[in-house]
Amino acid sequence: MPDFSITIEGAPATFSPDPQTLPANSIVSWNNTTADDHQLALSDGRVTGLIIAEQSSDEYVIASSITYQCTVSGHEDEGGAIDVVAVQDMPPC
């Protein structure tokens, strides 16, 4: 089960949250709630499998901040970002 799930919604598709903020080495998936298929090219060189309409993607470990864009024809303006942030220690009570 992923640590974080990014929702793909609407037409044209948007991603929520965008950007997704998370600690390094988190497991992420994309949950496609649209009627269209999507495939994402990540700026770290990876490409997701086809994310079928109303389905979730495989899980991906995110080690550093990335952007991503849909590669499906006609969806070139659909994209988002994942910002990796340092884990903060909680102050003592």
C-alpha distance (Angstrom), angle and dihedral (degrees) to the residues before:
residue distance angle dihedral
M1 . . .
P2 3.81 . .
D3 3.80 123.0 .
F4 3.82 89.4 -137.3
S5 3.81 134.2 20.8
I6 3.79 123.3 -159.8
T7 3.81 114.6 -154.1
I8 3.80 120.5 -136.6
E9 3.82 107.5 -153.5
G10 3.79 143.6 160.6
A11 3.79 134.1 16.0
P12 2.92 116.0 -58.7
A13 3.77 84.9 32.2
T14 3.78 122.2 -113.9
F15 3.79 128.6 -173.3
S16 3.79 125.1 -126.0
P17 2.89 124.0 -125.3
D18 3.79 98.7 23.4
P19 2.88 112.9 -154.3
Q20 3.79 98.8 24.6
T21 3.81 108.6 -152.8
L22 3.79 117.3 -152.8
P23 3.81 143.4 145.3
A24 3.81 121.3 -92.0
N25 3.80 117.7 -80.3
S26 3.80 94.0 23.6
I27 3.79 118.9 152.3
V28 3.81 113.4 -120.0
S29 3.79 135.3 -174.8
W30 3.80 132.6 178.5
N31 3.83 118.5 -128.0
N32 3.80 109.6 -151.1
T33 3.82 109.0 -151.1
T34 3.82 93.6 167.9
A35 3.80 130.9 96.5
D36 3.84 89.7 -119.6
D37 3.79 131.6 80.0
H38 3.82 118.0 -119.3
Q39 3.79 136.2 -167.1
L40 3.78 121.8 -168.8
A41 3.79 130.5 -147.0
L42 3.81 109.1 -153.7
S43 3.80 119.2 -149.4
D44 3.83 89.6 -124.4
G45 3.82 88.6 68.6
R46 3.79 99.9 -98.9
V47 3.81 123.6 121.8
T48 3.79 122.4 -156.3
G49 3.74 121.8 -129.9
L50 3.79 115.9 -104.3
I51 3.81 107.6 -66.2
I52 3.80 101.9 -143.3
A53 3.83 119.9 -142.0
E54 3.82 111.7 -82.6
Q55 3.84 91.8 8.8
S56 3.81 136.8 100.7
S57 3.78 128.2 -116.3
D58 3.76 127.1 -117.9
E59 3.80 115.0 -87.1
Y60 3.80 121.9 -91.7
V61 3.81 130.0 -165.2
I62 3.80 109.6 -132.0
A63 3.81 112.9 -155.1
S64 3.81 100.6 168.6
S65 3.80 139.7 13.7
I66 3.81 113.7 -68.5
T67 3.77 142.9 170.4
Y68 3.79 124.7 -141.5
Q69 3.82 136.6 -159.8
C70 3.78 132.1 -165.3
T71 3.80 110.7 -111.8
V72 3.82 97.0 -163.3
S73 3.81 112.3 115.9
G74 3.80 110.2 -96.3
H75 3.82 92.8 19.5
E76 3.81 98.2 83.2
D77 3.83 93.1 120.3
E78 3.80 92.1 57.3
G79 3.78 113.9 98.3
G80 3.75 147.0 117.2
A81 3.78 146.1 -176.5
I82 3.78 142.4 -111.3
D83 3.80 116.2 -151.1
V84 3.79 115.9 -158.4
V85 3.80 111.8 -150.5
A86 3.78 133.2 -175.3
V87 3.78 116.6 -97.4
Q88 3.79 108.9 -110.3
D89 3.78 121.7 -140.6
M90 3.77 113.0 -124.7
P91 3.79 114.5 -121.1
P92 3.81 115.3 -114.2
C93 3.77 116.3 -96.4
